[in-house]
Amino acid sequence: MRTGNRSSMSTSQRRFWKDIGAIVLRHTVSVVTFVMGSVIILLLWFGEVRDALFISSVLVINIATGIIQEIRARIVLERLASMLPRTARRLFEDGTTKDIPIEQIHIHDRLSIRTGDQIPVDGRLLNSVGLEVNEAFLTGESTSIVKKLDQVVYAGSFVTAGEGIIQVVAVGHETKLGAMTDEVKKHEWHSTPIQRALAGIISVLSYTLIIAVIALFVRQQYVGGDPVSLIKQIAALTGTIIPEGLILASTLLFAYGAIKLLRRQVLLQHIHSAEALARLQILCLDKTGTLTEQSVTLGEVIAQSGQTKQAVIRAAQQYFTSSDPKGTLAQALGASKPGNATVTRSFASERRYGVVRTASRQIVVGAPESLSQRFRFIVGSRLEQAIKDCTERGQRVILVATAGRNSTLKHQSRLQILGVIAFEQAIKKTAPKTLSFFKKRAVAIKIISGDHPAAVKAVAQSLQLVDHEEAVILGTKIANKQPHELVQIVREHTLFARISPQQKAQLIKACQKVGYTGMVGDGANDALAIKKADLGISMFDAAEITRSVADIILLKNQFDDLPKGVRLADSIITTMELIGALFLNKVIVGLTLLVTALITATPYPFSPRNITILNYFIIGLPILIWTLYPRDRRRTAFEPGYLRQIMPFVLANGLITSVVSVAAFIMARIYYIDVHMTLFTTTLTLGMSMLIIAPRALDITPTKDYSRRVGAALLFSLCALAGFFMIEPVRQFFGLSGLQSDWLTLGISISCAAILVQFISLHRHAMSRIGFWLSANGRL
């Protein structure tokens, strides 16, 4: 079998263009675009260019915004940087080697690997001379692993010590790394709750519009009339019933939030990710680099009896400056110059100790428990207690010992103990405050890490996430568990250690069964979990593959700005609830007027241009005010969804406005007053009153200067509206009649009576009772 990367690349390209095609189809082929597109074509056919442009402009903006947003996300995935080198060292039968492109590597080829190499394929180890590799991308651990003959070394691993020969068993997408990155690169579009709610609203209203259009055609057959007039009525009805501006308003509001968050060093790769912040019910965190700093600091130094702390530190400095001069432990010990000792055994996670030889002695450094199993030495009760205390605090403890320069250091060789050193991985200063904020919102915190269980538990205890009795679930305990079993585990437990990348993704999926889930991480081993989460959050210094698939990137590598993002998202969601209430209220009034027109065999009272000017004042004005001065409401992550929040008010207010609109229609006909302008005035007045009625009904707290700002906005709007009537070309363009006292008086009088009824009856207690009744009867 011979497999290279050429065929996989062509497959990748085909998949990319297939995804792009699916994105375009998803946003262009829908009931909304079909109905509105048909209306636009008919208007153009009959020469009504201006009305056609009014409708088509909003439709095009909505479609283009959705397509651009989703294609951008897909391109980001396609640009994931390769985690493999471009060449490899192939070993031939005669023992010679040659560097070749990785595309030319085939199954059963033999490759030579040595210290510093990044392995490009999965291979079985045929020969080893002290070979050790780092598999942090798979395990999340930074320590090296000793590989034995016939074991598999994986693509993406780094050779940290020794050299060897491997026989290729998998290349490209067939490697373990390839499978993992392929999974990460699969395009998945996660819509937020508001996006799903808006899509549902528009879908229902689109079918409603189809029924309404059929009704208008049927009436046309019985009553007769001008075909152009019928098309205009359909266009006006389309602008009334289809809340196409609702999605546009959502996009603009969340874009506004994304800009504000960027100023706070929080980058949203998808603008609707701000909403997901406010919806979080479970927040999963990696430990290293997320809760703790990447670097370590020198903690306690305890010398053996008869030794000094300085002697312990000097020996440790000699060891680390010779074996790992750029490592975090060498830096923590304050060693800046490379050492000149010879490394005889490099540190590896399998044996957990290492040895260097100086001119006069050998220095042995490692984990106390590992050294105690290998060598004979006397620790002493004082050191034993110190080791126990430091381990329980989650510190990394190393034991420093020496032996004669020419000792063979075989099993049970005697060592002379100098002392122990504890290293601390400091918790990020902003972590406690941030976690406290999420706990107050009743967000469940989970730590999912590849680190040692003692370290994970120590960090959690220091952050007051768990008590001393809390169990740590190991990766071995959840291996081969069924999905429903994992759901129960994540319900009952907070801490998870020794977790592989695939297990992280499985735990995230289990958490999603419980609630809306976010994942914060920075390592390549976190990428898959971040991709699967409802909200993926990455540090700026994260691995590129992790950063690329995240929804949010924390540019300061701190997540103290997340609470600010949550509060901003709360405000945006509240504003979206207000705007949604306005749109749906307009839809109910429009449908009421349609039914009235059908019953009385009269034309629909508004033209497309009438609808446009109404939208300016009863939709556009509130959006502008509520965007510049967002409203506040105490929110939690577990409150009812978008529709359940607004529908009680929409239904109650819709009933009032519908009754008033029908009354205005009847009274205008009885007294021979201009029905068209009476209904225009009534609809406009009731719509603008929502600036005051809607926040009160939805229990939204106004700021101290809100009334002043709303008053100024209303005054400005009235002046602008007066200009629409007084400037003759503008008035005629929008299809308005000249000012007359009869229809103006009737429209304003009946609207003011309705506003009084709204103000008295529509308050939060009444809305709560309606919402409870709707929920109890399964209406929402």
ABEGO torsion letter per residue (X at the ends): XBBBAAAAAAAAAAAAAAAAAAAAAAAABBAAAAAAAAAAAAAAAAGBAAAAAAAAAAAAAAAAAAAAAAAAAAAAAAABBBABBABBBBBBAAGBBBBBBAAABBBGBBBBBBBGBBBABBBBBABBBGBBBBAAAAAGBABBBBBBBGBBBBBGBBBABEBBBBBBABBEAABAAAAAAAAAABBBBBBBAAAAAAAAAAAAAAAAAAAAAAAAAAAAAAAEEBAAAAAAAAAAAAAAABBAAAAAAAAAAAAAAAAAAAAAGBBBABAAAAAAAAABABBBBBABGAABBABBBBBBBBBBBGBBAAAAAAAAAAAAAAABAABAAAAAAGBABBBABBBABBBBAAAGBBBBBBAABBBBBBBAAAAAAABBBBAEAAAAAAAAAAAAAGBBBBBBBBBBAABAGBBGBBBBBAEBBBBBBBBBAAAAAAAAAAAAAGBBBBBBBABBAAAAAAAAAAAGABBAABBBBBAAAABGBBAAAAAAAAAABABBBGBBAAAAAAAAAAAAAABBBBBBBABAAAAAAAAABABBBBBAABBAAAAAABABBBAAGBAAAAAAAAAAAAAAAAAAAAAAAAAAAAAAAAAAAAAAAAAAGBBBABBAAAAAAAAAAAAAAAAAAAAABBBBBBBBAABBBAAAAAAAAAAAAAAAAAAAAAAAAAAAAAAGBBAAAAAAAAAAAAAAAAAAAAAAAAGBBBBAAAAAAAAAAAAAAAAAAAAAAABAAAAAAAGBBBBBAAAAAAAAAAAAAAAAAAAAABBAAAAAAAAAAAAAAGAX
